[in-house]
Amino acid sequence: SYKKMLNFIRTTSTTTGLAVTAYLDRNEYQTHLKPDPQLISSLRITPDKVIPRWNYTIRPNL
């Protein structure tokens, strides 16, 4: 259930004092949207070594 999942996430802790906040977002969002190619090319995306399609870093444009 969502209640159990949120409780599990919210009660997560580490020895270094990590604090976790979680809430359920009930909004509905459109899926399968294609981003503007110009926007994508302007992003500073660095793929990670492990599963780069799913894991990447987006660095700020300063």
Residue pairs with C-beta under 8 A, 6 or more apart in sequence:
2 24
6 22
6 23
6 24
9 20
9 22
10 20
10 21
10 22
12 18
12 20
13 19
13 20
42 61
43 58
44 58
44 59
44 60
44 61
45 56
45 57
45 58
46 56
46 57
46 58
46 59
47 53
47 55
47 56
48 55
48 56
48 57
